[in-house]
Amino acid sequence: MTVVVTGLGAVTCFGDGVDALWDGLLRADRLPVPAPDTCGLPEHPHLYAAPDPDDGPPGPGPGGVTPGRTSAMLVTAVAEAVAEAGLERTDLFDAGLTVGTSLGDIDTAEAIGPEGRPLAVHEVTAVVADRFGFGGSSHTLSTACSAGTYAVSWAAELIESGQADVVVACGGDAFSRVAVGTLHRFGLLDPRHCRPFDADRAGMVTGEGAAAMVLESAESARRRGATPLAVLAGHGWSCDAHHPMAPEPSGEQLRRAADQALAAASGAPGAVVLHRSGVVLNDTVESTAVGDALTAVGGDAAVTAGYAPKAVMGHTAGASGVFGCVIAARILRHGLVPPNGHVVTLDSTGPMEIPHGEPLPLSRPSVLVSGTGFGGNNAVLAWEAIR
């Protein structure tokens, strides 16, 4: 069964909306920097809007606990995607929902008093489902940084298996003292800024945001008169089971997931949206594994564009994989790969062509999205343009 995307939504450091995201990626000038205070919580200059001024922010969640920042961003992103897809509330009664998040509404836990109860990770899904009236199968995916790619892939599984005609896949995470403190303790934060393709990269920088996609069967889109934006040609999962935080050095399992995604595609992609976050070992393993997978389907990694949005967005954790898929859809729409940000001395160890300074024309109408996470959880998706 053919799965297509008919709606996109995003809440990012560039503002609300997918157009704002795309414009920010093309400028490639934003500089995510480490948290300025000793607690590790950056300032929040951008106040995310509610999806409908008359509705206000999400109300009390399960158990009467007020939802936090992640829930608010997810609601805004889902509202945009649902609107673009032309779905009414009644259309969502049978629709499914998948949510990828690493820490959920972690801000409610960090600010909680001794008598309060923070929202559990899965409760952000309940908040979104309640806000929009989703009545179909709902799932929370929390496979660390690959949660977003798993959420999109699992949504496709629900459609392909006949359990749903329409599924909204989304991902979100907010800034967190817990996350920043943990990453700092393990030496994974770049002390300067995020620079995934620079030879002197020294780690990641945290970010926040939410992204959403409406996925549905091609038949459902035809029946509704919806306009498909891209086709999900294939997807694959794997797990290294190697180390709680480091990838298996050979990249064998990530390569297996990429092979699965490309097996159903029409050929090698013109670009790859990489998970690449600036951590040297992780970046190297990913580039090698994906490059080998491209070669196996007759592609040439040297003329395949590699793109890492975390250079300007920061690492948005559970949202990052959905952002990768939203960006892939926009790359296919415009036929351009945005320039990679903050490249001073290009890392020469990767096998792919790295656009920087200006966008690069997409060489083939297909884009691969790679997602990896702590614990060795990998999910890879192959997107193609509408023919």
Beta strands, then each sheet from edge to edge (+ up, - down):
strand 1: 3-12
strand 2: 15-16
strand 3: 96-100
strand 4: 138-141
strand 5: 166-173
strand 6: 209-217
strand 7: 230-239
strand 8: 271-273
strand 9: 305-307
strand 10: 336-337
strand 11: 360-361
strand 12: 366-373
strand 13: 377-384
sheet 1: 2+ 1- 6+ 5- 3- 4-
sheet 2: 2+ 1- 7+ 13- 12+ 8+ 9+
sheet 3: 10+ 11-
end
